[in-house]
């Protein structure tokens, strides 16, 4: 036990402090979503926060891995974290002086998104460098736990701190967690030296990755299907605050509770995925779980005005996502040669996640420009009001219903195409 702790000393320091910093950043991101919606009342304005974060990732992820290979990992992480902290300080100052405007947040989020795009692969390599190979499985479980814990805790902490003292306390927590991670990395972690990779440019790597995917119809089909899932899921993320916050039984605190149930459900789903037997057809599991998720959660949220039912909807929708992910990962890792996985995963990220900013924009636009105006024109007492409610938030309920229909149609269409594949490895 003591030997294990000694061998994993650097990992434990890096994992715990970086996980704490990620929690602080997630708390700030969630609180800013609440702040911006309270300021503007616009689902689109709120969605633009995440759009600005994702666009650099989608556009530059292919090149970020190359940069991480070529530059010192520790310095890269320190520089990227510092830029993120400076952004938080700027937000703090502008809020205190009442000068903060939405476009300031968009610009800062775009810069943070760029830094995260470079920092993420550097951080992953750093973890690999400090973990002895025989502890890969053990440490992977701990890192998955951090991700799930962040999803559960960040909405709850953000809404509690925001209700107590507004953005001031939220950003103070963010800066504290940043300082902890920064000085732990700077003073206590020494990463082994590695030779920078200069043999092949990012463009050449991207071409090779895309060429491989074009030749593998199964992988390309799965990636494009997941791009469609991400389109609907990200639109859902844009609509959810506009559904919960203005509801008489909702508000920012309820949004935090409802959002935390998605993280808790993923923890439960991850445990289920680890004990379930190998399915007869992994491809069938992938699209059936998404059909169940998109075809249930959206309709429950759209047709109910109860926080309890909203939480149940989150459980139903998100509990099967880890099962889908587990089967998708098996197919990807089995079909892609190890020596090509890095560049192909980078290409996969671009193809699979480019729909996220589009979905966020579409979801916000659907609420603000289509569904809310439509529901306000109806007056009250009609069938649409019985189904989706009245007043602000009823349009978001209608938008959620539309997303449920779109999700079902997409999954059924993809299911027909994927039915020709049978994957049981």
Secondary structure, 3 states (H helix, E strand, C coil): CHHHHHHCHHHHHHHHHHHHHHHHHHHHHHHHHHHHHHHHCCHHHHHHHHHHHHHHHHHHHHHHHHHHHHCCHHHHHHHHHHHHHHHHHHHHHHHHCCCCCHHHHHHHHHHHHHHHHHHHHHHHHHHHHHCCHHHHHHHHHHHHHHHHHHHHHHHHHHHHHHHHHHHHHHHHHHHHHHHHHHHHHHHHCCCCCCCCCCCCCHHHHHHHHHHHHHHCHHHHHHHHHHHHHHHHHHHHHHHHHHHHCCCCCCCHHHHHHHHHHHHHHHHHHHHHHHHCCCCCCHHHHHHHHHHHHHCCHHHHHHHCCCHHHHHHHHHHHHCCHHHHHHHHHHHHHHHCCHHHHHHHHHHHHHHHHHHHHHHHHHHHHHHHHHHHHHHHHCCCCCHHHHHHCCCCCHHHHHHHHHHHHHHHHHHHHHHHHHCCCCCCC
